[in-house]
Amino acid sequence: MRHATDPDLRMTAAPASDGALASWLPRFADCTVLVLGDVMLDRYVHGEVRRISPEAPIPVLHAHRRRAVLGGAGNVAQNVAALAAKAVLVGTVGADAGGAEVEAILAASPGVTAMLVRTPHRPTTVKTRFVSDSHQLLRLDEEVALPVDADIERQVLAAFAAALAGADAVVISDYAKGLLTDVVLEQAIALARAAGRTVVVDPKRADLSAYAHADVLTPNAAELARATGRSVATDADAAAAGAHARAQAEAVAVLVKRSEKGLTLVHAQQPVLHLPTRARAVADVSGAGDTVSAVLGIMLACRAPLAEAAVMANIAAGISVSKPGTATVAHAELSEALHQRELQAFDGKIAELEAALARIEAWRRQGLRIGFTNGCFDLIHPGHVHLLARARAACDRLVVGLNSDASVRRLKGPTRPVQSEAARATVMASMASADLVVLFPEDTPERLIRAILPDVLFKGADYRLDQVVGADIVQAHGGQVVLIDLAQGHSTSETIRRIGRATESSA
């Protein structure tokens, strides 16, 4: 585990590409983020409204299911763990049923170490939302938001100090529930800075000087407007308000969360960076700020430049808001989002199955004959070029199914593929003979073939007809299976062996 000697908040000249950002993902597992803040329990009651109550003009909710997740600092910690990093959570819960439920959720959360202080005279903060058809009907808040007493302050700071030595960065999540008093904030930030740990704060106070000397503040637009008395409507407004907030808190940077307008990063020594939203269809913005804090904390723990950390947080927030309710973003989801954008960048030829089917249907309406072939296509050689050219000559549009990296490893062994799926798809899309490239995670392309129902299925003549996956499906729908003679003397495995022999002889 790395121990920082000084916060590294470098800015890059321009945001990194998604491919470059993806190179940080394997490092997440080596990073630990210490999360301090208000821990809450978010309960959801889902049901159906069928009538209005005869007792009052209110809907009657017939409950179908209930679920409970962590909110506030708890959601930040669970986001850290879901992204394959390690989290240590310091906060408070009441000595009540809600507190027991929080502790049970954390006990079942791999990657999160809980260091919670029980408050016998203070209940756990619980928010219960009643939901029908994805619409919230009512939210019930059960809480006491008064400042904690001196004894709780001492216990919390002792837990924080004990956890700090094993942490690479600190995230302070303030939900104004009373834990983060002046004493707790001042001493926690001072301890972290003395230990050389980067401090990220998600603030709620109107007076940002309470977070003095934190490295990065992440207010949303409403919080920033309230704290600075300035408009945050435009990019210029956000930049000016962010600069004012940075000076007020004596911070290195302020990352403004602007909802559908994305993020604005205001740094002490670099030009302002505006990051447009990367959101998918928005289902619920609850907890998106927690995701931003978690990703920012992890990236800075990994010593990433601040601009790259902000871009990564923006991408993760886009995933978060596509989910209903308080939710986490998984490491695999973030990886997929990064790689998918990289893949889609090449001339529109690389597509997910749903988009591919829409394009294929449009081709069919034009009377075009659709061909399909598949493979790993790890290192493109003349044999591949010959096969693809022959196939394309026998149809109007050729769809190429490409095995994902995980699929190739299962088929070829742990040393393959030589090139990533992003690289293989990009090379394939660059070939004139390929009109559409679709990745598939399974060992065989049967699911793709059933969905596409190509007019012609192409395979190398080293297969017999009864060995060709999907041949029966294509023929049952009136299609044709064509076996193409292979150009002799070419194979990826032999190419890899020759490279190995050449490397050994030159050593």
C-alpha positions as CSV (number, residue, x, y, z in Angstrom):
1,M,0.0,0.0,0.0
2,R,1.3,3.5,-0.9
3,H,1.6,6.1,1.7
4,A,1.5,9.6,0.3
5,T,3.8,12.3,1.6
6,D,2.0,15.1,-0.1
7,P,-1.4,15.4,-1.9
8,D,-0.9,15.0,-5.7
9,L,-3.4,17.3,-7.3
10,R,-1.8,17.7,-10.7
11,M,-3.9,18.9,-13.6
12,T,-3.4,17.6,-17.2
13,A,-3.6,19.9,-20.1
14,A,-6.7,18.1,-21.5
15,P,-8.9,15.3,-20.3
16,A,-7.6,11.9,-21.0
17,S,-9.2,9.6,-23.5
18,D,-11.5,6.8,-22.3
19,G,-8.8,4.3,-23.2
20,A,-6.3,6.1,-21.1
21,L,-8.7,6.4,-18.2
22,A,-9.3,2.6,-18.3
23,S,-5.7,2.1,-17.5
24,W,-6.4,3.3,-14.0
25,L,-9.0,0.6,-13.3
26,P,-6.6,-2.2,-12.4
27,R,-5.0,0.0,-9.7
28,F,-8.2,0.5,-7.8
29,A,-7.8,-2.7,-5.9
30,D,-4.6,-1.4,-4.3
31,C,-6.2,1.8,-2.9
32,T,-8.0,2.4,0.4
33,V,-10.3,5.3,0.9
34,L,-11.2,6.4,4.5
35,V,-14.8,7.8,4.5
36,L,-16.0,9.9,7.4
37,G,-19.5,11.3,7.6
38,D,-23.2,10.9,8.2
39,V,-24.4,7.3,7.8
40,M,-28.0,6.9,6.8
41,L,-30.4,4.0,6.1
42,D,-32.5,4.4,2.9
43,R,-35.6,2.3,2.9
44,Y,-37.8,1.8,-0.1
45,V,-41.4,0.5,-0.1
46,H,-42.4,-0.4,-3.7
47,G,-46.0,-1.0,-4.6
48,E,-49.0,-0.2,-6.7
49,V,-51.6,2.5,-6.4
50,R,-55.1,1.3,-7.3
51,R,-57.4,3.7,-5.5
52,I,-57.8,6.8,-3.4
53,S,-58.3,6.4,0.3
54,P,-61.9,7.0,1.5
55,E,-60.5,8.6,4.6
56,A,-58.6,11.4,2.8
57,P,-57.8,12.4,-0.8
58,I,-54.5,10.4,-0.8
59,P,-53.4,7.4,-2.8
60,V,-53.5,3.9,-1.2
61,L,-50.2,2.1,-1.8
62,H,-50.4,-1.7,-2.0
63,A,-46.9,-2.7,-1.0
64,H,-45.2,-5.5,-3.0
65,R,-41.6,-5.4,-1.8
66,R,-39.2,-3.6,0.5
67,R,-35.5,-3.0,0.3
68,A,-32.9,-1.1,2.4
69,V,-29.6,0.3,1.3
70,L,-27.1,2.7,2.9
71,G,-27.2,6.4,2.2
72,G,-24.9,9.3,2.8
73,A,-21.4,8.3,3.8
74,G,-22.5,4.7,3.8
75,N,-23.3,4.9,0.1
76,V,-19.9,6.5,-0.6
77,A,-18.2,3.6,1.1
78,Q,-20.2,1.0,-0.7
79,N,-19.5,2.8,-4.0
80,V,-15.8,2.6,-3.2
81,A,-16.0,-1.1,-2.5
82,A,-18.2,-1.8,-5.6
83,L,-15.4,-0.2,-7.7
84,A,-13.0,-2.8,-6.3
85,A,-11.1,-0.5,-4.0
86,K,-11.2,-0.8,-0.2
87,A,-13.2,1.5,2.1
88,V,-13.0,2.2,5.8
89,L,-16.2,3.9,7.1
90,V,-16.2,6.0,10.2
91,G,-19.5,7.4,11.4
92,T,-22.3,6.9,13.9
93,V,-25.5,4.9,14.2
94,G,-28.1,4.7,17.0
95,A,-28.5,1.9,19.4
96,D,-31.7,0.9,17.7
97,A,-33.2,-1.3,15.0
98,G,-32.1,1.0,12.2
99,G,-28.5,0.9,13.5
100,A,-28.6,-2.9,13.7
101,E,-29.8,-2.9,10.1
102,V,-27.0,-0.6,9.0
103,E,-24.4,-2.8,10.7
104,A,-25.9,-6.0,9.1
105,I,-25.7,-4.4,5.6
106,L,-22.1,-3.4,6.2
107,A,-21.2,-6.9,7.6
108,A,-22.4,-8.3,4.3
109,S,-20.5,-5.7,2.2
110,P,-17.1,-7.1,1.1
111,G,-14.5,-4.4,0.8
112,V,-16.0,-2.1,3.5
113,T,-14.5,-2.0,7.1
114,A,-17.0,-0.4,9.4
115,M,-15.8,1.6,12.4
116,L,-19.1,3.0,13.7
117,V,-19.7,4.6,17.0
118,R,-23.1,3.8,18.6
119,T,-25.0,6.8,20.0
120,P,-27.4,5.5,22.8
121,H,-29.4,8.7,23.0
122,R,-29.5,9.5,19.3
123,P,-31.4,7.5,16.6
124,T,-30.1,6.2,13.3
125,T,-31.1,8.5,10.5
126,V,-33.7,6.6,8.4
127,K,-35.3,7.8,5.2
128,T,-38.3,5.8,3.9
129,R,-39.5,6.3,0.4
130,F,-42.9,5.1,-0.8
131,V,-42.7,4.3,-4.6
132,S,-45.2,3.4,-7.2
133,D,-44.2,2.9,-10.9
134,S,-40.8,4.6,-10.2
135,H,-42.5,7.7,-8.8
136,Q,-42.0,8.7,-5.2
137,L,-45.3,9.3,-3.4
138,L,-43.9,10.2,0.0
139,R,-40.6,10.3,1.9
140,L,-40.6,9.8,5.7
141,D,-37.5,11.1,7.5
142,E,-36.7,9.9,11.0
143,E,-33.7,11.7,12.4
144,V,-32.2,14.0,15.0
145,A,-29.9,16.5,13.2
146,L,-28.4,18.2,16.3
147,P,-24.6,18.3,16.8
148,V,-23.2,15.2,18.6
149,D,-21.8,15.7,22.1
150,A,-18.2,15.9,23.0
151,D,-17.9,12.3,24.0
152,I,-19.1,11.1,20.6
153,E,-16.7,13.6,19.0
154,R,-13.8,12.0,20.8
155,Q,-14.8,8.5,19.9
156,V,-15.3,9.4,16.2
157,L,-11.9,11.2,16.0
158,A,-10.2,8.3,17.7
159,A,-11.6,5.9,15.2
160,F,-10.6,8.2,12.3
161,A,-7.1,8.5,13.6
162,A,-6.8,4.8,14.0
163,A,-7.9,4.2,10.4
164,L,-5.9,7.0,8.8
165,A,-2.6,5.1,8.8
166,G,-4.0,2.5,6.4
167,A,-5.7,4.9,4.1
168,D,-4.5,6.5,0.8
169,A,-7.1,9.3,0.7
170,V,-10.0,10.7,2.8
171,V,-13.5,11.5,1.7
172,I,-15.7,13.6,4.2
173,S,-19.4,13.2,3.4
174,D,-21.4,15.9,5.1
175,Y,-25.2,15.5,5.1
176,A,-25.8,18.0,7.9
177,K,-27.0,15.3,10.4
178,G,-24.8,16.6,13.2
179,L,-21.7,14.3,13.1
180,L,-19.4,16.8,11.4
181,T,-19.2,19.5,14.1
182,D,-16.6,22.2,14.0
183,V,-14.3,20.1,16.2
184,V,-14.6,17.0,14.1
185,L,-14.1,18.8,10.8
186,E,-11.1,20.8,12.0
187,Q,-9.3,17.9,13.7
188,A,-10.0,15.3,11.0
189,I,-8.8,17.6,8.2
190,A,-5.7,18.5,10.3
191,L,-4.9,14.8,11.0
192,A,-5.3,13.9,7.3
193,R,-3.1,16.7,6.1
194,A,-0.4,15.9,8.7
195,A,-0.4,12.4,7.4
196,G,-0.1,13.6,3.8
197,R,-3.5,12.3,2.7
198,T,-5.6,14.0,0.1
199,V,-9.0,15.2,1.5
200,V,-12.1,15.4,-0.6
201,V,-15.2,17.0,1.0
202,D,-18.8,16.8,-0.1
203,P,-20.1,19.9,1.8
204,K,-23.5,20.9,3.1
205,R,-22.7,24.0,5.1
206,A,-23.3,27.5,3.7
207,D,-20.1,28.7,5.3
208,L,-17.4,26.8,3.4
209,S,-14.6,28.0,5.7
210,A,-15.7,25.2,8.0
211,Y,-13.9,22.9,5.6
212,A,-10.7,25.0,5.6
213,H,-7.6,23.4,4.1
214,A,-9.4,20.4,2.5
215,D,-8.0,19.7,-0.9
216,V,-11.1,19.4,-3.1
217,L,-14.7,20.4,-2.4
218,T,-17.5,18.9,-4.4
219,P,-20.6,21.1,-3.8
220,N,-23.7,20.8,-6.1
221,A,-25.0,23.9,-7.9
222,A,-27.6,24.7,-5.2
223,E,-25.1,24.3,-2.4
224,L,-22.5,26.5,-4.2
225,A,-25.1,29.2,-4.9
226,R,-26.1,29.3,-1.3
227,A,-22.5,29.4,0.0
228,T,-21.3,32.1,-2.3
229,G,-24.5,34.1,-3.0
230,R,-23.7,33.8,-6.7
231,S,-25.6,32.4,-9.7
232,V,-24.3,29.1,-11.0
233,A,-26.5,29.1,-14.1
234,T,-23.9,29.3,-16.9
235,D,-20.3,27.9,-17.3
236,A,-18.9,31.4,-16.5
237,D,-21.1,31.6,-13.4
238,A,-20.0,28.2,-12.2
239,A,-16.4,29.1,-12.7
240,A,-16.7,32.4,-10.8
241,A,-18.7,30.9,-7.9
242,G,-16.2,27.9,-7.8
243,A,-13.3,30.3,-7.6
244,H,-15.0,32.2,-4.8
245,A,-15.7,29.0,-2.9
246,R,-12.1,27.7,-3.4
247,A,-10.8,30.9,-1.8
248,Q,-13.3,30.8,1.0
249,A,-12.3,27.2,2.0
250,E,-8.6,27.7,1.1
251,A,-8.9,24.6,-1.0
252,V,-6.8,23.5,-4.0
253,A,-9.8,22.9,-6.2
254,V,-13.6,22.9,-6.3
255,L,-15.5,20.4,-8.4
256,V,-19.0,21.7,-9.0
257,K,-21.8,19.1,-9.6
258,R,-24.2,20.8,-12.0
259,S,-26.7,17.9,-12.7
260,E,-27.6,17.7,-16.4
261,K,-24.9,20.4,-17.2
262,G,-22.1,18.1,-16.0
263,L,-19.2,19.1,-13.8
264,T,-17.0,22.2,-13.6
265,L,-13.5,21.9,-12.1
266,V,-12.0,25.1,-10.7
267,H,-8.3,24.7,-9.8
268,A,-6.0,27.1,-8.0
269,Q,-3.4,27.2,-10.8
270,Q,-5.0,25.8,-13.9
271,P,-7.7,26.9,-16.5
272,V,-11.3,26.0,-15.6
273,L,-12.4,22.6,-17.0
274,H,-16.1,22.1,-18.0
275,L,-17.1,18.5,-18.4
276,P,-20.5,17.9,-20.1
277,T,-22.7,15.3,-18.6
278,R,-22.2,11.7,-19.6
279,A,-25.5,10.5,-18.4
280,R,-27.6,7.8,-20.0
281,A,-31.4,8.0,-19.5
282,V,-31.9,9.5,-16.1
283,A,-33.9,7.3,-13.7
284,D,-33.0,8.9,-10.3
285,V,-30.3,11.4,-9.2
286,S,-30.3,10.1,-5.6
287,G,-26.8,9.2,-4.5
288,A,-25.0,10.4,-7.7
289,G,-23.0,12.8,-5.6
290,D,-21.9,9.9,-3.5
291,T,-20.6,8.2,-6.6
292,V,-18.7,11.3,-7.6
293,S,-17.1,11.5,-4.1
294,A,-16.2,7.8,-4.2
295,V,-14.6,7.8,-7.6
296,L,-12.7,11.1,-7.0
297,G,-11.4,9.6,-3.7
298,I,-10.2,6.4,-5.4
299,M,-8.6,8.2,-8.3
300,L,-6.7,10.6,-6.1
301,A,-5.7,7.7,-3.8
302,C,-4.2,6.1,-6.9
303,R,-2.3,9.4,-7.6
304,A,-4.3,10.2,-10.7
305,P,-4.1,13.8,-12.0
306,L,-7.1,15.7,-10.8
307,A,-8.6,16.4,-14.3
308,E,-8.6,12.6,-15.0
309,A,-10.2,11.9,-11.6
310,A,-12.9,14.4,-12.5
311,V,-13.6,12.9,-15.9
312,M,-13.8,9.4,-14.4
313,A,-16.2,10.7,-11.7
314,N,-18.3,12.3,-14.4
315,I,-18.6,9.0,-16.3
316,A,-19.5,7.1,-13.1
317,A,-22.2,9.6,-12.2
318,G,-23.8,9.1,-15.6
319,I,-24.1,5.4,-14.8
320,S,-25.4,6.1,-11.3
321,V,-28.3,8.3,-12.4
322,S,-29.5,5.7,-14.8
323,K,-30.4,3.5,-11.8
324,P,-33.5,3.9,-9.7
325,G,-33.0,4.9,-6.0
326,T,-29.7,5.1,-4.1
327,A,-27.3,2.8,-6.0
328,T,-23.7,1.9,-6.5
329,V,-21.6,1.7,-9.7
330,A,-19.7,-1.5,-10.2
331,H,-16.1,-1.7,-11.4
332,A,-17.3,-3.8,-14.4
333,E,-19.9,-1.2,-15.3
334,L,-17.3,1.6,-15.3
335,S,-15.0,-0.5,-17.4
336,E,-17.7,-1.3,-19.9
337,A,-18.7,2.3,-20.2
338,L,-15.1,3.4,-20.9
339,H,-14.5,0.6,-23.4
340,Q,-17.9,1.0,-25.1
341,R,-17.2,4.7,-25.9
342,E,-13.8,3.8,-27.2
343,L,-15.3,1.2,-29.4
344,Q,-18.1,3.4,-30.7
345,A,-15.6,6.0,-31.7
346,F,-14.5,4.2,-34.9
347,D,-16.8,5.4,-37.7
348,G,-19.9,3.9,-36.2
349,K,-19.1,0.4,-37.3
350,I,-18.8,-1.0,-33.8
351,A,-22.1,-1.4,-32.1
352,E,-23.9,-3.1,-29.3
353,L,-26.4,-5.8,-30.4
354,E,-29.6,-3.6,-30.1
355,A,-28.1,-0.8,-32.2
356,A,-26.7,-3.4,-34.7
357,L,-30.1,-5.0,-35.1
358,A,-31.7,-1.6,-35.9
359,R,-29.1,-1.0,-38.6
360,I,-29.5,-4.5,-40.0
361,E,-33.2,-4.1,-40.2
362,A,-32.7,-0.8,-42.2
363,W,-30.4,-2.7,-44.6
364,R,-33.0,-5.4,-45.0
365,R,-35.7,-2.8,-45.9
366,Q,-33.3,-1.8,-48.7
367,G,-33.3,-5.3,-50.0
368,L,-29.7,-6.0,-49.0
369,R,-28.3,-9.5,-48.4
370,I,-26.9,-9.8,-44.9
371,G,-23.8,-12.0,-44.2
372,F,-22.3,-13.0,-40.9
373,T,-19.0,-14.5,-39.7
374,N,-17.3,-14.6,-36.4
375,G,-14.0,-15.3,-34.6
376,C,-11.4,-14.0,-32.1
377,F,-9.4,-12.2,-34.8
378,D,-6.6,-11.7,-32.3
379,L,-3.8,-10.9,-34.7
380,I,-5.2,-10.1,-38.2
381,H,-3.2,-12.1,-40.8
382,P,-3.6,-12.8,-44.6
383,G,-5.8,-15.8,-43.9
384,H,-8.3,-13.5,-42.1
385,V,-8.1,-10.9,-44.9
386,H,-8.8,-13.7,-47.5
387,L,-11.8,-15.1,-45.5
388,L,-13.4,-11.7,-44.9
389,A,-12.9,-10.5,-48.5
390,R,-14.5,-13.7,-49.9
391,A,-17.4,-13.4,-47.5
392,R,-18.0,-9.7,-48.3
393,A,-18.0,-10.5,-52.0
394,A,-20.8,-13.0,-51.5
395,C,-23.2,-10.6,-49.6
396,D,-24.2,-7.0,-49.6
397,R,-23.3,-6.3,-45.9
398,L,-21.0,-8.3,-43.7
399,V,-21.5,-8.4,-39.9
400,V,-18.6,-9.7,-37.9
401,G,-19.1,-11.2,-34.5
402,L,-16.1,-10.7,-32.3
403,N,-15.4,-12.8,-29.1
404,S,-14.9,-10.6,-26.0
405,D,-11.6,-10.8,-24.0
406,A,-13.2,-13.1,-21.4
407,S,-14.5,-15.4,-24.1
408,V,-11.1,-15.6,-25.8
409,R,-9.4,-16.5,-22.6
410,R,-11.9,-19.3,-22.0
411,L,-11.3,-20.6,-25.5
412,K,-7.6,-20.0,-26.0
413,G,-6.1,-19.9,-22.5
414,P,-4.9,-17.3,-20.0
415,T,-2.3,-15.8,-22.3
416,R,-4.8,-14.7,-24.9
417,P,-5.9,-12.5,-26.4
418,V,-2.8,-10.7,-27.4
419,Q,-4.8,-7.6,-28.2
420,S,-7.8,-6.3,-26.2
421,E,-11.3,-6.4,-27.5
422,A,-11.2,-2.6,-28.0
423,A,-8.0,-3.0,-30.2
424,R,-9.4,-6.0,-32.1
425,A,-12.7,-4.3,-32.8
426,T,-10.9,-1.1,-33.9
427,V,-8.7,-3.1,-36.4
428,M,-11.7,-5.0,-37.7
429,A,-13.8,-1.9,-38.1
430,S,-10.9,-0.4,-40.2
431,M,-11.3,-3.2,-42.8
432,A,-13.4,-2.4,-45.8
433,S,-14.8,-5.9,-45.9
434,A,-16.5,-5.5,-42.4
435,D,-19.6,-3.4,-42.4
436,L,-20.6,-3.9,-38.7
437,V,-18.7,-5.3,-35.7
438,V,-20.5,-6.7,-32.7
439,L,-18.8,-8.1,-29.5
440,F,-20.2,-11.1,-27.8
441,P,-19.3,-12.5,-24.4
442,E,-20.4,-16.1,-24.9
443,D,-18.1,-18.9,-26.1
444,T,-20.2,-19.2,-29.3
445,P,-22.1,-16.7,-31.5
446,E,-25.4,-18.7,-31.3
447,R,-27.2,-15.8,-29.5
448,L,-26.0,-13.3,-32.1
449,I,-27.0,-15.6,-35.0
450,R,-30.5,-16.1,-33.5
451,A,-31.0,-12.4,-33.2
452,I,-29.5,-11.4,-36.6
453,L,-30.8,-14.4,-38.7
454,P,-28.3,-13.7,-41.5
455,D,-29.0,-14.6,-45.1
456,V,-25.6,-16.2,-45.4
457,L,-23.4,-17.6,-42.6
458,F,-19.7,-17.8,-43.5
459,K,-17.1,-20.1,-41.9
460,G,-13.7,-21.4,-42.9
461,A,-13.6,-24.7,-44.8
462,D,-11.6,-26.3,-41.9
463,Y,-15.1,-26.9,-40.4
464,R,-17.6,-29.4,-41.5
465,L,-21.1,-28.2,-42.0
466,D,-22.4,-30.0,-38.9
467,Q,-19.7,-28.3,-36.8
468,V,-20.7,-24.8,-37.7
469,V,-22.5,-23.1,-34.8
470,G,-25.8,-21.6,-36.0
471,A,-25.9,-23.5,-39.3
472,D,-29.2,-25.1,-38.4
473,I,-30.7,-21.8,-37.3
474,V,-29.8,-20.1,-40.6
475,Q,-30.9,-23.0,-42.8
476,A,-34.2,-23.2,-40.9
477,H,-35.0,-19.6,-41.9
478,G,-34.1,-20.2,-45.5
479,G,-30.5,-18.9,-45.3
480,Q,-27.3,-20.4,-46.7
481,V,-24.1,-21.6,-45.0
482,V,-20.9,-21.1,-47.1
483,L,-17.6,-22.7,-46.2
484,I,-14.7,-20.7,-47.5
485,D,-11.3,-22.2,-48.5
486,L,-8.6,-20.9,-46.2
487,A,-5.3,-19.3,-47.4
488,Q,-2.7,-21.8,-46.2
489,G,0.2,-21.2,-43.9
490,H,-1.4,-18.5,-41.7
491,S,-2.6,-18.7,-38.2
492,T,-2.6,-16.5,-35.1
493,S,-1.1,-19.3,-32.9
494,E,1.8,-19.8,-35.4
495,T,2.4,-16.1,-35.6
496,I,2.7,-15.9,-31.8
497,R,5.1,-18.9,-31.7
498,R,7.3,-17.3,-34.4
499,I,7.4,-14.1,-32.4
500,G,8.3,-16.1,-29.3
501,R,11.1,-17.9,-31.1
502,A,12.5,-14.6,-32.5
503,T,12.5,-13.1,-29.1
504,E,14.4,-16.0,-27.6
505,S,17.0,-16.0,-30.3
506,S,17.6,-12.3,-30.0
507,A,17.9,-12.5,-26.2
